[in-house]
Amino acid sequence: MFEIQYFIIGIVQGLTEFLPISSSGHLVLISKITNWEDQGLFTDVAVHCGTLIAVILYLKKELLLLLRKLMTLNLKENMFIVKVVIATLPSVFLGYFIYDIVSEYFRNLKLVAISSIIFAILLFVADRMKYNEQKWISISYKNAFIVGMFQILAFIPGASRAGVTITGARFLGLNRSNAAIFSMLLSIPIILASVFLSSIHLLNSEISQTNLVQPLFSAFVACITALLSINIMMKLIKKGNFNLFIIYRILLGFLLLYFYA
């Protein structure tokens, strides 16, 4: 049973972390359906590390480009990193203060369902916006900050961090691929911050993790699954749009309201 639980957790985290369909919402749903015991904070940290490795591997070209620019020590060449910081700070700052509140009070299926529907509609509207030729690396400070403000909405279960940042970027005129890449780049510091905060809570807790195999197994599954899901999403949006994810979120929302709310 435990092996199945950790396998499913890895699959769900990997599939949903970078797709605009809400990873936290699906984890809440899995917990409700299965009545499994909470997998523990260590597993949460492990699966986030797995998805972090996945996005770094997928964005290796973009990250190497940024690294080469960073090594030039030319301030003008490294302004994109400043923009990522600007886009990340609102969520990190707010997350520090509301981490416990979100973890304890915001995890209910009715909220997940309503959020899933509302943010799917927002993504639908944003995805109909005309796009410009602006690349992810040339996004303005103002637009980076606006996407960062959208990212705050990801604290609402069911909203989806990937979904709200892609929505914000599409409203600002980035095309689908550039919006997705910018969203994934923003996920790196956010996941790092989440792992850091969770690690602090883990160190301050009296719970000891004696079995490392199961969390590490979940992390491996999450990494592989995340790589596959990112590749599939990028291929889909290069040829089409986000409609598949939008329809899924709306159907999921109404099903949750019907069966569990």
DRENDO-1510 file (C-alpha; in Angstrom, 1 decimal, always signed):
<recs>
REC; n; res; u; v; w
REC; 1; MET; +0.0; +0.0; +0.0 .
REC; 2; PHE; +2.8; +2.4; +0.9 .
REC; 3; GLU; +4.6; +1.7; -2.3 .
REC; 4; ILE; +1.4; +2.5; -4.3 .
REC; 5; GLN; +0.9; +5.7; -2.3 .
REC; 6; TYR; +4.4; +7.0; -2.9 .
REC; 7; PHE; +4.2; +6.1; -6.6 .
REC; 8; ILE; +0.9; +7.9; -7.0 .
REC; 9; ILE; +2.2; +11.0; -5.1 .
REC; 10; GLY; +5.2; +11.1; -7.4 .
REC; 11; ILE; +3.1; +10.7; -10.5 .
REC; 12; VAL; +0.6; +13.4; -9.5 .
REC; 13; GLN; +3.3; +15.9; -8.4 .
REC; 14; GLY; +5.3; +15.3; -11.6 .
REC; 15; LEU; +2.3; +15.6; -13.9 .
REC; 16; THR; +0.8; +18.7; -12.4 .
REC; 17; GLU; +3.7; +20.8; -11.1 .
REC; 18; PHE; +4.4; +22.6; -14.5 .
REC; 19; LEU; +1.0; +22.1; -16.2 .
REC; 20; PRO; -1.6; +24.7; -15.7 .
REC; 21; ILE; -3.8; +22.4; -13.7 .
REC; 22; SER; -2.8; +22.8; -10.0 .
REC; 23; SER; -0.5; +20.3; -8.2 .
REC; 24; SER; -1.7; +21.1; -4.7 .
REC; 25; GLY; -5.3; +20.8; -5.7 .
REC; 26; HIS; -4.7; +17.3; -7.1 .
REC; 27; LEU; -2.8; +16.2; -4.0 .
REC; 28; VAL; -5.8; +17.4; -1.8 .
REC; 29; LEU; -8.1; +15.4; -4.1 .
REC; 30; ILE; -6.0; +12.2; -3.9 .
REC; 31; SER; -5.9; +12.5; -0.1 .
REC; 32; LYS; -9.7; +12.8; +0.0 .
REC; 33; ILE; -10.4; +9.9; -2.4 .
REC; 34; THR; -7.9; +7.4; -0.9 .
REC; 35; ASN; -8.0; +8.4; +2.8 .
REC; 36; TRP; -4.3; +7.7; +2.9 .
REC; 37; GLU; -2.3; +9.0; +5.8 .
REC; 38; ASP; -0.4; +12.2; +5.2 .
REC; 39; GLN; +2.9; +11.2; +3.4 .
REC; 40; GLY; +4.9; +13.6; +5.6 .
REC; 41; LEU; +6.9; +16.7; +5.2 .
REC; 42; PHE; +10.0; +14.9; +4.1 .
REC; 43; THR; +8.2; +13.4; +1.1 .
REC; 44; ASP; +6.9; +16.9; +0.2 .
REC; 45; VAL; +10.4; +18.1; +0.2 .
REC; 46; ALA; +11.6; +15.1; -1.8 .
REC; 47; VAL; +9.0; +15.4; -4.6 .
REC; 48; HIS; +9.7; +19.1; -5.0 .
REC; 49; CYS; +13.4; +18.4; -5.3 .
REC; 50; GLY; +12.4; +15.8; -8.0 .
REC; 51; THR; +10.4; +18.3; -10.0 .
REC; 52; LEU; +13.2; +20.9; -9.5 .
REC; 53; ILE; +15.7; +18.6; -11.1 .
REC; 54; ALA; +13.2; +18.0; -14.0 .
REC; 55; VAL; +12.7; +21.7; -14.8 .
REC; 56; ILE; +16.5; +22.3; -14.6 .
REC; 57; LEU; +17.1; +19.5; -17.1 .
REC; 58; TYR; +14.4; +20.7; -19.5 .
REC; 59; LEU; +15.6; +24.4; -19.3 .
REC; 60; LYS; +19.3; +23.5; -19.5 .
REC; 61; LYS; +19.8; +25.6; -22.7 .
REC; 62; GLU; +18.1; +28.7; -21.2 .
REC; 63; LEU; +19.9; +28.3; -17.8 .
REC; 64; LEU; +23.3; +27.9; -19.5 .
REC; 65; LEU; +22.6; +31.1; -21.5 .
REC; 66; LEU; +21.9; +32.9; -18.2 .
REC; 67; LEU; +25.0; +31.4; -16.6 .
REC; 68; ARG; +27.2; +32.5; -19.5 .
REC; 69; LYS; +25.8; +36.0; -19.1 .
REC; 70; LEU; +26.3; +35.9; -15.4 .
REC; 71; MET; +30.0; +35.0; -15.9 .
REC; 72; THR; +30.6; +38.1; -18.0 .
REC; 73; LEU; +30.0; +40.2; -14.8 .
REC; 74; ASN; +28.3; +42.7; -17.1 .
REC; 75; LEU; +25.3; +44.2; -15.2 .
REC; 76; LYS; +23.5; +45.1; -18.3 .
REC; 77; GLU; +23.7; +41.5; -19.6 .
REC; 78; ASN; +22.3; +40.1; -16.3 .
REC; 79; MET; +19.2; +42.2; -16.0 .
REC; 80; PHE; +16.9; +39.1; -16.6 .
REC; 81; ILE; +18.1; +37.6; -13.3 .
REC; 82; VAL; +17.0; +40.9; -11.6 .
REC; 83; LYS; +13.6; +40.5; -13.3 .
REC; 84; VAL; +13.2; +37.0; -12.0 .
REC; 85; VAL; +14.0; +38.2; -8.5 .
REC; 86; ILE; +11.4; +41.0; -8.9 .
REC; 87; ALA; +8.8; +38.5; -10.0 .
REC; 88; THR; +9.6; +36.1; -7.2 .
REC; 89; LEU; +9.8; +38.4; -4.2 .
REC; 90; PRO; +6.0; +39.0; -3.8 .
REC; 91; SER; +5.3; +35.2; -3.4 .
REC; 92; VAL; +8.4; +34.6; -1.2 .
REC; 93; PHE; +7.5; +37.5; +1.1 .
REC; 94; LEU; +3.8; +36.6; +1.4 .
REC; 95; GLY; +4.6; +32.8; +1.6 .
REC; 96; TYR; +6.8; +33.4; +4.6 .
REC; 97; PHE; +3.9; +34.9; +6.6 .
REC; 98; ILE; +1.0; +32.7; +5.4 .
REC; 99; TYR; +2.7; +29.3; +4.9 .
REC; 100; ASP; +1.0; +27.8; +8.0 .
REC; 101; ILE; -2.4; +29.3; +7.3 .
REC; 102; VAL; -2.4; +28.0; +3.7 .
REC; 103; SER; -1.3; +24.5; +4.9 .
REC; 104; GLU; -3.9; +24.2; +7.6 .
REC; 105; TYR; -7.0; +26.1; +6.4 .
REC; 106; PHE; -7.0; +26.3; +2.6 .
REC; 107; ARG; -7.0; +22.6; +1.8 .
REC; 108; ASN; -10.6; +21.9; +1.1 .
REC; 109; LEU; -12.1; +20.4; -2.1 .
REC; 110; LYS; -14.9; +23.0; -2.5 .
REC; 111; LEU; -12.2; +25.8; -2.7 .
REC; 112; VAL; -10.1; +23.6; -5.1 .
REC; 113; ALA; -13.2; +23.1; -7.3 .
REC; 114; ILE; -14.2; +26.7; -7.5 .
REC; 115; SER; -10.7; +27.9; -8.0 .
REC; 116; SER; -10.1; +25.3; -10.8 .
REC; 117; ILE; -13.2; +26.6; -12.7 .
REC; 118; ILE; -12.5; +30.4; -12.2 .
REC; 119; PHE; -8.8; +30.2; -13.1 .
REC; 120; ALA; -9.5; +28.0; -16.1 .
REC; 121; ILE; -11.8; +30.7; -17.4 .
REC; 122; LEU; -9.2; +33.4; -16.8 .
REC; 123; LEU; -6.6; +31.3; -18.7 .
REC; 124; PHE; -9.1; +30.9; -21.6 .
REC; 125; VAL; -9.6; +34.6; -21.8 .
REC; 126; ALA; -5.8; +35.3; -21.6 .
REC; 127; ASP; -5.1; +32.7; -24.2 .
REC; 128; ARG; -7.2; +34.6; -26.7 .
REC; 129; MET; -5.1; +37.7; -26.4 .
REC; 130; LYS; -2.9; +38.7; -29.3 .
REC; 131; TYR; +0.7; +38.0; -28.7 .
REC; 132; ASN; +3.8; +40.0; -29.6 .
REC; 133; GLU; +7.3; +39.0; -30.6 .
REC; 134; GLN; +8.6; +39.6; -27.0 .
REC; 135; LYS; +10.9; +36.8; -25.9 .
REC; 136; TRP; +11.0; +35.5; -22.3 .
REC; 137; ILE; +14.5; +37.0; -21.8 .
REC; 138; SER; +13.5; +40.5; -22.9 .
REC; 139; ILE; +10.4; +40.8; -20.6 .
REC; 140; SER; +10.2; +44.3; -19.0 .
REC; 141; TYR; +10.6; +45.0; -15.3 .
REC; 142; LYS; +7.0; +46.1; -15.1 .
REC; 143; ASN; +5.7; +42.9; -16.8 .
REC; 144; ALA; +7.9; +40.7; -14.6 .
REC; 145; PHE; +6.5; +42.3; -11.5 .
REC; 146; ILE; +2.9; +41.9; -12.8 .
REC; 147; VAL; +3.5; +38.2; -13.5 .
REC; 148; GLY; +4.9; +38.0; -10.0 .
REC; 149; MET; +1.7; +39.5; -8.6 .
REC; 150; PHE; -0.3; +36.9; -10.5 .
REC; 151; GLN; +1.9; +34.2; -8.9 .
REC; 152; ILE; +0.6; +35.2; -5.5 .
REC; 153; LEU; -2.7; +33.8; -6.5 .
REC; 154; ALA; -1.1; +30.3; -6.6 .
REC; 155; PHE; -1.5; +30.2; -2.8 .
REC; 156; ILE; -5.1; +29.4; -3.4 .
REC; 157; PRO; -5.5; +25.6; -3.8 .
REC; 158; GLY; -6.7; +24.8; -7.3 .
REC; 159; ALA; -5.4; +28.0; -8.8 .
REC; 160; SER; -2.1; +26.4; -10.1 .
REC; 161; ARG; +1.2; +28.3; -9.9 .
REC; 162; ALA; +1.9; +27.4; -13.6 .
REC; 163; GLY; -1.6; +28.4; -14.6 .
REC; 164; VAL; -1.6; +31.8; -13.0 .
REC; 165; THR; +1.8; +32.8; -14.2 .
REC; 166; ILE; +1.1; +31.6; -17.8 .
REC; 167; THR; -2.2; +33.5; -17.6 .
REC; 168; GLY; -0.4; +36.7; -16.5 .
REC; 169; ALA; +2.2; +36.4; -19.2 .
REC; 170; ARG; -0.4; +35.7; -21.9 .
REC; 171; PHE; -2.4; +38.8; -20.8 .
REC; 172; LEU; +0.8; +40.8; -21.2 .
REC; 173; GLY; +1.2; +39.5; -24.8 .
REC; 174; LEU; +3.9; +36.8; -24.6 .
REC; 175; ASN; +3.2; +33.9; -26.9 .
REC; 176; ARG; +2.4; +30.5; -25.4 .
REC; 177; SER; +5.9; +29.0; -25.6 .
REC; 178; ASN; +7.5; +32.1; -24.1 .
REC; 179; ALA; +4.9; +32.4; -21.4 .
REC; 180; ALA; +5.4; +28.7; -20.4 .
REC; 181; ILE; +9.2; +29.1; -20.4 .
REC; 182; PHE; +9.0; +32.2; -18.2 .
REC; 183; SER; +6.6; +30.4; -15.9 .
REC; 184; MET; +9.0; +27.5; -15.6 .
REC; 185; LEU; +12.0; +29.7; -14.9 .
REC; 186; LEU; +10.0; +31.4; -12.1 .
REC; 187; SER; +9.3; +28.0; -10.7 .
REC; 188; ILE; +12.9; +27.4; -9.8 .
REC; 189; PRO; +13.3; +30.0; -7.1 .
REC; 190; ILE; +9.8; +29.3; -5.9 .
REC; 191; ILE; +10.4; +25.6; -5.5 .
REC; 192; LEU; +13.8; +26.4; -3.8 .
REC; 193; ALA; +12.0; +28.7; -1.4 .
REC; 194; SER; +9.3; +26.1; -0.7 .
REC; 195; VAL; +11.9; +23.4; -0.1 .
REC; 196; PHE; +13.8; +25.8; +2.2 .
REC; 197; LEU; +10.7; +26.7; +4.3 .
REC; 198; SER; +9.6; +23.1; +4.5 .
REC; 199; SER; +13.1; +22.0; +5.5 .
REC; 200; ILE; +13.0; +24.6; +8.4 .
REC; 201; HIS; +9.7; +23.2; +9.6 .
REC; 202; LEU; +11.1; +19.7; +9.2 .
REC; 203; LEU; +14.1; +20.5; +11.3 .
REC; 204; ASN; +12.0; +22.2; +14.0 .
REC; 205; SER; +9.6; +19.3; +14.2 .
REC; 206; GLU; +10.0; +16.3; +16.4 .
REC; 207; ILE; +9.2; +13.9; +13.6 .
REC; 208; SER; +12.1; +11.7; +12.5 .
REC; 209; GLN; +12.3; +10.2; +9.0 .
REC; 210; THR; +13.6; +6.7; +9.4 .
REC; 211; ASN; +12.7; +5.3; +5.9 .
REC; 212; LEU; +14.3; +7.3; +3.1 .
REC; 213; VAL; +13.6; +4.9; +0.3 .
REC; 214; GLN; +9.9; +5.7; -0.2 .
REC; 215; PRO; +10.3; +9.5; -0.3 .
REC; 216; LEU; +13.3; +9.2; -2.6 .
REC; 217; PHE; +11.3; +6.8; -4.8 .
REC; 218; SER; +8.5; +9.4; -5.0 .
REC; 219; ALA; +11.1; +12.1; -5.9 .
REC; 220; PHE; +12.5; +9.9; -8.8 .
REC; 221; VAL; +9.0; +9.2; -10.1 .
REC; 222; ALA; +8.1; +12.9; -9.9 .
REC; 223; CYS; +11.3; +13.9; -11.8 .
REC; 224; ILE; +10.7; +11.5; -14.7 .
REC; 225; THR; +6.9; +12.3; -14.9 .
REC; 226; ALA; +7.6; +16.0; -14.8 .
REC; 227; LEU; +10.1; +15.8; -17.7 .
REC; 228; LEU; +7.5; +13.9; -19.7 .
REC; 229; SER; +4.7; +16.3; -18.9 .
REC; 230; ILE; +6.7; +19.4; -19.7 .
REC; 231; ASN; +7.7; +17.9; -23.1 .
REC; 232; ILE; +4.1; +17.0; -23.9 .
REC; 233; MET; +2.8; +20.5; -22.9 .
REC; 234; MET; +5.4; +22.3; -25.0 .
REC; 235; LYS; +4.6; +20.3; -28.0 .
REC; 236; LEU; +0.9; +20.8; -27.6 .
REC; 237; ILE; +1.1; +24.6; -27.2 .
REC; 238; LYS; +3.5; +25.0; -30.1 .
REC; 239; LYS; +0.9; +23.5; -32.4 .
REC; 240; GLY; -2.3; +24.7; -30.6 .
REC; 241; ASN; -3.4; +26.3; -27.4 .
REC; 242; PHE; -4.2; +25.6; -23.7 .
REC; 243; ASN; -7.8; +24.4; -24.4 .
REC; 244; LEU; -7.1; +20.8; -23.4 .
REC; 245; PHE; -6.0; +22.0; -19.9 .
REC; 246; ILE; -8.8; +24.5; -19.7 .
REC; 247; ILE; -11.5; +21.9; -20.5 .
REC; 248; TYR; -9.9; +19.4; -18.0 .
REC; 249; ARG; -9.9; +22.0; -15.2 .
REC; 250; ILE; -13.5; +23.0; -15.7 .
REC; 251; LEU; -14.7; +19.4; -15.8 .
REC; 252; LEU; -12.7; +18.6; -12.8 .
REC; 253; GLY; -14.1; +21.5; -10.9 .
REC; 254; PHE; -17.7; +20.6; -11.6 .
REC; 255; LEU; -17.1; +16.9; -10.8 .
REC; 256; LEU; -15.6; +17.9; -7.4 .
REC; 257; LEU; -18.5; +20.2; -6.7 .
REC; 258; TYR; -21.0; +17.4; -7.6 .
REC; 259; PHE; -19.4; +14.5; -5.7 .
REC; 260; TYR; -17.6; +16.1; -2.7 .
REC; 261; ALA; -18.8; +19.6; -2.1 .
</recs>
